[in-house]
């Protein structure tokens, strides 16, 4: 009988858990794989919904590594990476997995990648090779790529970029985005259940809003969030569901504005620390527009053929479906115009033939199959693979 391979998945926040969930489910379902889950960062903080509770409710056994401080300064983030590296290393040393799986580009995941690297545990990385020019996550993502030995890219252009960084082409797989699995397999909650859970009647137009700090911005987030909220007020008939901000530096400014905006409009606006994956995707499926600067507007929303208003530079550089309308974050009128375009029936009619850039699902099963079959020994050595035109210079 094939020995069971032990896979440890590290998740740091609600966003990466939502994307990792199909992979975790697929690993758990295979008899030749054994799953461990490590939760850290905002998952363990009540300010961000204490979303580790959702992981446990989904049936996963979780090892927890607290990292966050009470403030959100760059220094606090740096300290969190240090604490996370130590804590995750201790858990990994006790678990002794064959592989560690991480997703994305956040500072909590940088800590996990460092821990795995220094313990000589092969690292598998999802969503590498992407570009997000407005966030410090850009540098973290590429750093994790160089620590990882196995790569699952969300699209072929991203796989090509990973190979360009000197990674072994035999260990780079363009599998698609696992978030598409969740979006397409969703059994949505009914409108009546959603309305009850949200405390908001679901009438059209319905806006789903998620806005996070732009971590490569001079100054704070006040102007950008004020422009967004002013634009939303230009649509007084809209019902607005706002999801809580992430833990990046500058989130307090955004959260104060969102809280005040919601409190002044209780009949049509609701704010939630975390909706949970099923509720979030159910709202997305029902929404007229997804608005903000979250990657979910570029990945899951197009899979559901829901238009996205992508605001500012946080996601600049990522592949975009034709359903994504981009605008700046320093101009209320530009945001209003983008929302109006997204609501235009003529624009919405074009979505019937939409071909999203991040694949058609079944990513979790594909990743689990590769994790089960890959030669672990081959991942322990990591030579640099030069591009042909570079190697010919020698």
Secondary structure, DSSP 8 states (H G I E B T S, - for coil): ----EEEEEEE-SHHHHHHHHHHHHHHHH-TTEEEEEEEEGGGG-GGGT-THHHHHHTT--EEEE----SS--HHHHHHHHHHHHHHHHHHHHHH--SEEEEES--HHHHHHHHHHHHTT-EEEEES-S---TTSTHHHHHHHHHHH-SEEEESSHHHHHHHHHTT--GGGEEE---HHHHHHHH-----HHHHHHHHTS---SSEEEEE----SS-SS-SHHHHHHHHHHHTT-TT-EEEEE---SSTTHHHHHHHHHHHHHTTTTTEEEES---HHHHHHHHHH-SEEEES-GGGTTHHHHTT--EEEESSTTTTS---TTEEEE-SS-HHHHHHHHHHHH-HHHHHGGGG---TT-SS-HHHHHHHHHHHS-HHHHH-------HHHHTT-
